[in-house]
Structure formats: C-alpha cells, structure tokens
Amino acid sequence: MKKTTQILTVIFLLVTVMSGKLFAGGKEFSGTIVYNITYPDSKLDAQTMAMMPKTLKMKIKGSKSRTEMNMGMGSTIIIFDTETKSGVTLMDMMGQKFAMKMTSEDIQKEIKETPETTVVTTSETKEIAGYECKKAIVKMKEKGSETETELTVFYTEEIATGSMNEVNPVFKDIPGTMLEYTVNENGINMQFTAISVEKSKIAESEFETPEGFKEVTKEELKSMFGGG
C-alpha cells in the first residue's frame, strides 16, 4: 500500500501542475505536446520508479486541455478548462474507474496554499522539440518561511493558448509555453521535457467525461489506496 500511496502522491502533484499555467497569451494553440518525464534525485525505490509514468501527452484546444499518462497501475487522464477553472481527473486503476472533480473552489484553495514566487528571466537559451526556449528561474518561498527553493523552466514564446495565469500561481509569470520544467514535492523530483509538438485539430469529445467512472473525492481516493 505504501508504494501505491507514493504513486498517488505523484498523480495528485501532476493534477496540480497540469491544471496550472503552461501556456500564455497570443494566438490560441490547437494540437498535442508530448513530454518525457524523468525523476532526477527522487527518493523512490526501483520498484516504485518502474511504475511511474514515463511520458505525458497533452492535447490542447483553446482553454481546454487533456493530459494523458500511463503507469504500472493503469492510466490517468486529466481534463481541465481554464475558462471555467474546473476539471476532472479520470483514473483507471487495477480494474476500477474513478472520477475526481476539481471545482473553481478547489483551485482557489490550492492557490491560497501556494508558496510566494518570483520569476527571474535570463538570456540563456536552448532548443527543445524544434523551438528556441528561454531559461527562467522560479524562486519559491513557503509562507512564513525564509527557506527558498528554485525551479528551472525553459519556455518558448512561439506557442500559445488561452491564459492559465490565475490557476497555478507558481508559474503565473512565465511569459510563454513551458517546454521543460521541474517540480519537486515531498522528495519527488520530476522533470518534464517536451519531445514533440504537433499542431492539429482536436475533437471536442476529447474533453468529455466518458461513462463508467465512479465519482470520488481526493480524500476518498487516498483512503481506498491506503493513503493518509
């Protein structure tokens, strides 16, 4: 059960991150971005690491996004709409299907618990998935703490979708689409690097919740898998 809970921690972290701001301003993007996921310096044993998602596929159409991940336990899909600031996480795990909704109230709660952040842009650049990306440093400080944590981001101004600035304030001041970024929580260090960007039409049905999923809360889901 402990390993399952570790995996769920990763999933909940991804829900927060992928519900956040990955794209900003400009002409709206429609298509698919695929990210490679690595776990540098993460405190996960080999067996747990083998079950972690290795790639993340995000389909985007204006303000809507659909994030897909496969792992040893099953699959997870995160559907989010920045216009309504709501979404749902669909988990097909070990033969069971669960739907965990995210309301605008849930997002506001996450925002209140988000550390204070400062973004420092730099002149350093590198090419990722065929796009020139600029480097930025996100400096985070937990409220009431003097300890500062830094996250590295590479972003491009060549791709844009509907603004997600108000959803995840950790990345709200990144002036473009993140094609490489790092997230760390509870000793789980995750690096996302885009390996392909494909512009295409995305069907509206991709953002609908299919039948057969039981609606649960995050607390109920953790309890089912032995979490605290």
Buried (B, 14 or more C-beta within 10 A) or exposed (E): EEBBEBBBBBBBBBBBBBBBBBBBBBEBBBBBBBBBBBBEEBEBEEEBEEBBBBEBBBBBBBBBBBBBBBBEBBBBBBBBBBEEBBBBBBBBBEEEBBBBBBEEEBBEEBBEEBBBBEBEBEEEEEEBBEBEBBBBBBBBBEEEEEEEEEBBBBBBBBBBBBBBBBBBBBBBBBEBBBBBBBBBEEEBBBBBBBEEBEEEEBEEEBBEBEEEBEEBEBEEBBEBBEBE
